Amino acid sequence: MRERLMEEPFKRVTLSFYRYVILNDPQATRDQLWREWSAMQVFGRIYVAREGINAQLSVPEHFYQAFRQKLDLHPEFKDVPFKIAVDDDGKSFFRLTIKVRPRIVADGLADNEYDVTNVGKHLTAAEFNAAMDQPGTIVVDMRNHYESEVGHFQNAILPECESFREELPHVLDQLKGKEDQKILMYCTGGVRCEKASAYLKHHGFKDVNQLYGGIIDYARQIKEQQLPSKFIGKNFVFDERLGERITDDVIAHCHQCGHKCDHQINCGNTDCHVLFIQCENCKNTYGEYCSHECRAYAELPAEERKKLRAEGKAIRGGSSYGGAHFSKSMAAKAKRKD
């Protein structure tokens, strides 16, 4: 699939969109979208649920207008705003995946813990910048720690959380006693903030605001309007690129040696596949692996790896670090001033 994409003679447009809307038959919606988008060679990762749709995808440039028109024929998705990638070569997805899920963003919340029709005020890039400068304003990053590690808004609260489900109660606890202050929330494209802002309002916060279109659209607006960027570094994205550069600032560190670097990759050991930051020097030392152990394991014959996997002895994250905690643990250990 990857090789075929690289050989395509046309350009692609990477975009994302979401909409909270009641879908009476999510499976039927999913099947219809699959038929339409497959015919246009659309690739991407899309979640459909009774509460709506959350989509990240790439569309062949010559099908872009047809894609927009076809989507608008669905009343529930008509005129949904697109967020267009700013740092894009179109090589963001290699296949089309559309899944029906209980939620378009896993939150762990009961239905009575938020009202998604009562959300925070949407702010443009210019309005968000201005609000950040007001005394007493609190800025909250509603993304996972590995996203904020490579890029974030200046002076934002950066929760050390692995998931949105974990982050919601964590943020609520951090903000206790600040229900009357101005709260600014942001995430990648806006979908998490839509739910998080409703959650905070349900819990008594009065002045809740969110960055409309998320970091993706913020980058477009500051470029078009020549505004200063209060976001520094890279915007983590959930596709093959893993990041869009917003500013030249490098604020993260290699998880293997501690030198400044914000290049994120997944471990080449498919039984590990942990996301981590690796500089060029460490790539020469370890290959595209998080540890020597993972490299040695990946180079074993397939049958031997299969046997170790069956025995529960597959190597994940080397001998010292494991699974999803590799990124956080290594970041804490390696981070230092250059």
Buried (B, 14 or more C-beta within 10 A) or exposed (E): EEEEBEEEEEEBBBBBBBBBBEBEEBEEBBBEBBEBBEEBBBBBBBBBBBBBBBBBBBBBEEBBEBBBEBBEEBEEBEEBBBBBBBBBEBBBBBEBEBEBBEBBBEBEBEEEBBEBEEBBEBBBBEBBBEBBEEEEBBBBBBBBBBBBBBBBBEEBBBBBBBEBBBBBBEBBEBBEEEBEBBBBBBBBBBBBBBBBBBBBBBBEBEBBBBBBBBBBBBBBBBEEEEBEBBBBBBBBBBBBBBBBBBBEBBBBBBBBBBBBBBBBBBBBBEBBBBBBBBBEEBBEBBBBBBBEBBBEBBEEEEEEBEEBEEEEEBBBBBEEBBEBEBBBBBBEBBEEEE
